[in-house]
Amino acid sequence: MPYVKWMLNSEDLTPDDEMPVGRNVLELSSVRESANYTCVAMSSLGIIEAVAQITVKSLPRPPGTPVVTETTATSVTITWDSGNPDPVTHYIIQYRAKSPDSKYETVEDITTTRYSIGGLYPNTEYEIRVSAVNSIGQGPPSEPVETRTGEQAPASPPRNIKAQILPQNTMMVQWEEPEEPNGQIKGYRVYYTMDDSQSMSLWQIHNVQDSLITTIQSLVPQETYTIKVLAFTSVGDGPFSEPIHVKVLQGVPGQPSKFQVGAVSDTSIELTWEPAYEKEGIISYELRYKEGNFGTQMKKTFGPTKSYVVEGLRPNTEYRFSLAAISNKGIGAFTNEISERTLQAKPSAPPQEVKCSTTSSTSLLVSWRPPPLMSQNGDLTGYRVHYQVVGPSEGGSDDTEPMEEPLVPPNEDRALLQRLEKWTQYRITVSASTEVGPGPESEPLICRTDEDVPGAAPRRIEVEVLNSTALRVMWRSVTPGKQNGQIRGYQVHYVRVENGESRGLPLIKDAMLADAQEMVIGGLKPDTTYSVTVAAYTTKGDGARSKPKVVVTKGAGQ
């Protein structure tokens, strides 16, 4: 048997005096790098070797710092060096705007060393880094590269435009920077005109650089001017501000600013604003408003304040508002119109043309038209049909609980009431609902289900044998609740019985009176057994028969 030892390159890992015979196990701990270990077996017969290869697999190294090759206003193109001798499966790019709260966005599964990141904000500083991924996982990121996207024209207009009339037909216009300048603001253009229906190309233009305030001279006295302002960068012009209006009359107040809607209910809208300037000598305000585009214009005047609640409005209706301030020198320019819709409310009128028709002895068909449009007060969510049995007295005392059909969809105009009592009067009302709730019920409609055959037999049947050939049959009417219609008469069925079984066809006699309570049957055979039953009938047919009464006629001569 040979002695066995382990070697790493030329270094013996097994001391000579500890070499085991036949088998040697090498344990490796804290392995950090790849290496080849050699196992050597020696005996008098010779020496043999075998190599064990240890390969350490690790995460990839950081790629080289990215290099920016191209920028636009909304994209950045980068390239980078892999930085890894071993193959990687793909790369991950992380980028973020350089601001305190921004978080890294991630682009995954990139298989090249060049990539264009899109959807960026213009004129914004970004930090970009790259990391590599192999079969073990994602390695550490590269050093970041910092770059700024290109400029664009401003994406939003200047804010809070104000104008004030100065002596000698001059106005001062001031504003604040746009929220989204998209670059270095190079200046502003102030457009103004006495006729705002003209094309913008016909308006007068006043250019301003390095300032948020300017004056415009040589205006026409007493006229009202409309003013719009835009900002521009080296790339181009941004959008126009909302127009403001100013009247060339010194001492009249400026157009109220920040005119907007506050609290809204179904019948009221609150409006809020701020005076254009302090100490304008405002004594009152004039508010103009109307329904939609074509309603009649209404006017309200009230004292100095910064809010006003317009009441008495119709629910679910759009209103347009415009406001001007008044001083001792006159009325100033009106604001631009703002619009708001009142909230929905319950309908203020019931469904129209409610009708009812009988479809069977246990069902009624109810139909209707929607409430008038002006009274719907919102989008209808459905209809509710209420119905209740009416008592027997004239006009009816309600003697049962009211019932309600499931909500009928708003696009339907009828409901079939089923499983009702036969030949019964019902009191029916219909109401319409919006999301707020149900409106008033329609005027009650009294409707009766159709007749049916009686639901029970006549009561207290008695049969009296008069002689050998005649019987008298007596009864009481069907219970009122079971009559199922107008009782038109009674049928008496009688048949000869022998040994408990009927002989021949039953004979029928008709009492064609609703209040009939007895009948005499003649022409019978003496000393013969007869079975007698009674049934009531309506126009729909005869109902249930009574239990048979069995009697025997008297013998001949009795």
C-alpha angles and dihedrals in degrees: 000000000000130000111245128211139168126230135189106206102310095337118106111226094185116062112234093239092052100048109136123217121246100351136041124179118201116203117199123195133178090024108189106160141033117263144160116241119198124212112204124195118193132186138143086277093062144271129294130182138201126188125221113199118211113196118190112208113203140176114274120269121250113278119239119281108282118253119217110227101171140009133190130175091274107020143051125199118206137179128194144182116252093230090199127103090196120067120269124205097220146325134251123212121204121190138169140174111257098248129117098254102036120119128207117269115209134219112192139191098034109163099183132063093239127068141163116220110208137186095055127149118256121253092010129137112236134189116211131187136172133212131187128231128206134168090287096052145266118334128214118289126260123249107284124252119214123213140157125230119234126267127263134187111282113280096209135039129250112279137234098013112196132180130193130185116236128189120289097036093295128137131203116216122192135174145162131251120275117265091231107036093163089204144354109330106232095186149306136264119215112203117194137172143163090222112051092181088074123098112269089244088069095052119103116254128213115188121210129189129195094355141092094206136055142164127230119201140194096046122165111257120244092013124122115232128202116216132195127176131200133184126221138199129195087275099054152289124316127217124293122260119242108278121262126197131219132182117222096230119109114234098025112117122258123250109286111254133221090023104180147144121270126177117001129199133170092272105022142051124196118215125198133188145150128238113256091239138001120259096023094144093241110183098174147345131236117214121194120192141162142176109269119314099315106035123119111276114245127196135209128182122197140162128271110304140129098233140032134187115219107208137186093051125150118254121255092012129131116233130189121213136193127178136199132180122229129209131174087273094058144271120322130217120300121242122246111276117268122194135208136170122227117236123266120265137188113287111271095209133046126242113284133236095017109190135177132201133181115244100171142339090279103034141060129192113221120192134179147164123243120265113270110286092243090056099046092085093195145356108321112239095189149297132276120212114201121192136176136178112255118223120245096256121097108278086011133247107235107246103171138054115271115253131207133207118228112270109289112223114256094243092059125082104191143049131197111221108207140182091040128155114271120255091000132141117236130193107221131191131171129205132185124224138205125190087276095059145275124320128217121310122249121252107286115265119204112215131170128212118235127272122264135182112289113279096218141029125257113274136241098018113195128180120198120193107226100181141318093303107027141063132186114220118198131183146159123240124268115276106275094239091055100047093093092197144352109328105231099183147307135269122212114204118196131174136177114253127206123179090349094305131104117251117208128342120320115258119226129210119189125216100196096195125099092217097041112135105171143028136188116223115201137175093063127147120256121254092009131137117237132186114213129193131172130209132180122221140203129191086279095060142272123318135214118325122236121249109282117265111208118206137163122226117230121265120267113287093020 
